[in-house]
Amino acid sequence: MIILIHKDHQLHTPMYFFLGHLSFVDMCYSSVIVPQLLAVLLEHGTAISQARCAAQFFLFTFFASIDCYLLAIMAYDRYVAVCQPLLYVTIMTERARWGLVAGAYIAGFSSAFVRTVTAFTLSFCGNNEINFIFCDLPPLLKLTCGESFTQEVVIIVFAIFVMPACILVILVSYLFIIVAIMQIRSAGGRAKTFSTCASHLMAVSLFFGTLIFMYLRDNSGKSSEEDRVVSVLYTVVTPMLNPLIYSLRNKEVKAAVRKALSRSKASGKP
């Protein structure tokens, strides 16, 4: 997806600019988790130092936070494209795009840094065995002992600025989009307009659906096996599916793929 967006000039638009960054972040996001996940599965558990665990937690939180912000930015981009089409080019300038992406990276770094420092200043006791496939917050909190109320409040407050805030931006953006679509008289026009948002909606549903199930549900009666399955979904499966969702449901991407394949076939001929 990144190569296609870089090579094909028809994909040099704000939507694909954000999609390129989302693809890059998804790649980094999975790369933080997959090696550890494979080691745990192959060796039925593996030792990890506290420093390495902290680094993994920071990177995972960093890229997951950016993912949330980018999906929210892409929802805002669709809102401007559908609700203010005549102002789209003037609003989504190159400077504005880079500003939004830079803001996502800075906000992701700040959130990850504060949450990591706060989480690893907690007192850990017992056998320090994480019953999980990587260093995530819920299994880490199970190892704490002593007073941890202040740290947990800080973690929750910074978490609110990521997932719930991004979900709110997405919901508000799509509320305005739905209102704008309903005002289109022709059914064909409504379907065409909605199709520009369908891929993003699928990506949002997959990513936030699994995150909400993991982090915002009731802690009582949680199954560790269930949590591990869900964690594989949002750390491995969802990032892998995002490029497929955007390529299979998008005419411009499919056209760019066909063009790239025809070029490669032509260059391979003697």
C-alpha positions in Angstrom: 0.0 0.0 0.0 2.8 2.4 0.9 4.6 1.7 -2.4 1.4 2.1 -4.4 0.6 5.4 -2.9 4.2 6.6 -3.4 4.4 5.5 -7.1 0.9 6.3 -8.4 0.2 10.0 -8.8 -3.6 9.4 -8.8 -3.2 8.4 -5.2 -1.5 11.6 -4.2 -4.6 12.9 -2.4 -5.2 13.7 1.3 -7.1 10.4 2.0 -4.2 8.3 0.6 -1.7 10.4 2.4 -3.3 9.5 5.7 -3.7 5.9 4.5 0.0 5.7 3.8 0.9 6.7 7.3 -1.8 4.3 8.7 -0.1 1.5 6.7 3.3 2.4 8.1 2.1 2.6 11.7 0.2 -0.7 11.3 3.4 -2.4 10.1 5.4 -1.0 13.0 2.6 -1.8 15.4 2.5 -5.5 14.5 6.3 -5.7 14.3 6.5 -4.8 18.0 4.3 -7.7 19.1 4.7 -10.5 16.6 8.3 -11.6 17.4 7.4 -11.9 21.1 4.1 -13.6 20.3 5.9 -16.2 18.2 8.5 -16.8 20.9 5.7 -17.3 23.5 3.8 -19.8 21.3 6.9 -21.8 20.2 8.5 -22.0 23.6 5.3 -22.0 25.7 6.5 -18.9 27.5 9.6 -16.9 27.5 11.7 -14.7 29.8 11.7 -11.0 29.3 13.6 -8.3 31.3 11.7 -5.4 32.9 13.5 -2.9 30.6 12.6 -4.9 27.5 9.0 -5.3 28.8 8.8 -1.5 29.3 10.2 -0.8 25.8 7.7 -3.2 24.3 4.8 -1.6 26.3 6.0 1.9 25.2 6.2 1.1 21.5 3.0 -0.8 21.5 1.1 2.1 23.2 2.9 4.6 20.9 1.9 3.0 17.7 -1.6 1.9 18.9 -2.3 5.6 20.0 -1.1 6.9 16.6 -3.4 4.3 14.9 -6.4 5.7 16.9 -5.5 9.3 16.0 -5.0 8.6 12.3 -8.4 6.8 12.1 -10.0 9.8 13.7 -8.2 12.2 11.3 -9.3 10.1 8.4 -12.9 10.3 9.6 -12.5 14.1 9.7 -11.0 14.0 6.2 -14.2 12.1 5.0 -16.4 14.7 6.8 -14.7 17.6 4.9 -14.9 15.7 1.6 -18.6 14.9 1.9 -19.9 17.9 3.8 -17.7 20.7 2.5 -16.5 19.4 -1.0 -15.9 22.9 -2.4 -13.6 23.8 0.5 -11.9 20.4 0.6 -8.8 21.4 -1.3 -8.4 24.6 0.7 -8.9 22.9 4.0 -6.8 19.7 3.4 -3.7 21.5 2.2 -0.3 19.8 2.3 0.6 21.9 5.4 -2.6 20.9 7.1 -2.1 17.2 6.4 1.5 17.2 7.7 0.3 19.2 10.8 -2.4 16.6 11.5 -0.1 13.7 11.1 2.7 15.4 13.2 0.1 16.0 15.9 -0.9 12.3 15.9 2.7 11.3 16.3 3.4 13.9 19.1 0.2 13.0 20.9 0.9 9.3 20.6 4.5 9.7 22.0 3.2 11.9 24.9 0.5 9.4 25.8 2.8 6.4 25.5 5.6 8.0 27.5 3.4 9.1 30.4 1.6 5.7 30.6 4.8 3.7 30.4 6.6 5.8 33.1 3.5 5.6 35.3 2.9 1.9 34.8 6.5 1.0 35.5 6.8 3.0 38.7 4.2 0.7 40.3 5.4 -1.8 42.8 5.4 -5.4 41.4 5.3 -8.4 43.6 4.8 -12.2 43.4 6.5 -14.3 40.8 6.3 -11.5 38.1 4.8 -13.9 35.6 2.7 -12.2 32.9 -0.1 -14.6 31.9 -0.3 -13.0 28.4 1.5 -13.0 25.1 3.1 -9.6 25.4 3.6 -6.7 28.0 0.1 -5.1 28.0 -1.5 -3.0 30.7 -4.2 -5.3 32.1 -1.8 -8.2 32.9 0.8 -5.8 34.3 -1.7 -4.3 36.7 -2.5 -7.8 38.0 1.1 -8.0 39.2 1.0 -4.8 41.3 0.9 -4.7 45.0 0.5 -1.8 47.5 -1.1 1.6 46.8 -1.5 2.2 43.0 -4.5 4.5 42.9 -2.7 7.6 41.7 -0.8 5.8 39.0 -4.0 4.1 37.8 -5.9 7.5 37.6 -3.1 9.0 35.5 -3.1 5.9 33.2 -6.9 6.2 32.8 -6.9 9.9 32.2 -4.4 9.6 29.4 -6.2 6.6 28.0 -9.4 8.8 27.8 -7.5 11.3 25.5 -6.8 8.4 23.1 -9.6 5.9 22.5 -12.8 7.6 23.8 -11.7 11.0 22.3 -11.0 9.4 18.9 -14.2 7.5 18.9 -16.1 10.7 19.7 -14.4 12.5 16.7 -15.3 9.5 14.4 -18.9 9.4 15.6 -19.5 13.1 15.3 -17.8 13.1 11.8 -20.0 10.3 10.6 -23.1 11.8 12.1 -22.6 14.9 9.9 -21.7 12.6 6.9 -25.0 10.6 7.4 -27.0 13.8 7.5 -25.3 15.1 4.3 -25.9 11.8 2.5 -29.6 11.7 3.5 -30.0 15.1 1.8 -28.8 13.7 -1.5 -32.0 13.0 -3.6 -30.8 10.2 -5.9 -30.2 6.7 -4.4 -27.2 6.3 -6.8 -25.7 9.5 -5.4 -26.2 8.4 -1.8 -24.6 5.0 -2.6 -21.6 6.6 -4.4 -21.0 9.1 -1.6 -21.3 6.4 1.1 -18.9 4.1 -0.8 -16.1 6.6 -0.2 -16.4 6.0 3.5 -17.1 2.2 3.5 -13.5 1.1 3.7 -12.7 3.5 6.6 -15.8 2.4 8.5 -14.8 -1.3 8.2 -11.2 -0.5 9.4 -12.6 1.6 12.4 -15.1 -1.2 13.3 -12.4 -3.9 13.3 -9.8 -1.9 15.3 -12.0 -0.1 17.9 -14.3 -3.1 18.2 -11.6 -5.3 19.5 -10.0 -2.5 21.6 -13.4 -1.8 23.3 -13.9 -5.5 24.0 -10.5 -5.7 25.5 -10.2 -2.6 27.6 -13.7 -1.1 28.2 -15.6 -4.2 29.3 -16.3 -5.3 32.8 -13.2 -7.0 34.4 -15.2 -9.5 36.3 -15.2 -13.0 34.8 -12.5 -12.2 32.3 -10.9 -15.2 30.7 -7.1 -15.1 30.0 -7.6 -17.3 27.0 -10.3 -15.1 25.7 -8.1 -12.0 26.2 -5.2 -13.6 24.3 -7.4 -14.4 21.3 -8.7 -10.8 21.2 -5.2 -9.4 21.6 -4.1 -11.4 18.5 -7.0 -9.9 16.6 -6.1 -6.2 17.3 -2.3 -6.6 17.1 -1.9 -9.0 14.2 -5.1 -9.6 12.2 -6.6 -6.1 12.0 -3.4 -4.4 10.8 -3.0 -7.2 8.3 -6.6 -6.7 7.0 -6.4 -2.9 6.7 -4.5 -2.9 3.4 -6.8 -5.6 2.0 -9.9 -3.7 3.1 -8.7 -0.5 1.4 -7.5 -2.3 -1.8 -10.5 -4.7 -2.3 -13.2 -2.0 -1.7 -11.5 0.9 -3.5 -11.5 1.5 -7.3 -8.5 3.8 -7.3 -6.3 1.3 -5.4 -7.5 -1.6 -7.6 -6.7 0.5 -10.7 -3.2 1.4 -9.3 -2.6 -2.4 -8.6 -3.5 -3.3 -12.2 -1.4 -0.5 -13.5 1.6 -1.6 -11.4 1.2 -5.3 -12.5 0.9 -4.3 -16.2 4.1 -2.2 -15.8 5.9 -5.1 -14.2 4.8 -7.5 -16.9 5.8 -5.1 -19.6 9.3 -4.6 -18.1 9.7 -8.3 -17.8 9.2 -8.9 -21.5 12.3 -9.2 -23.7 
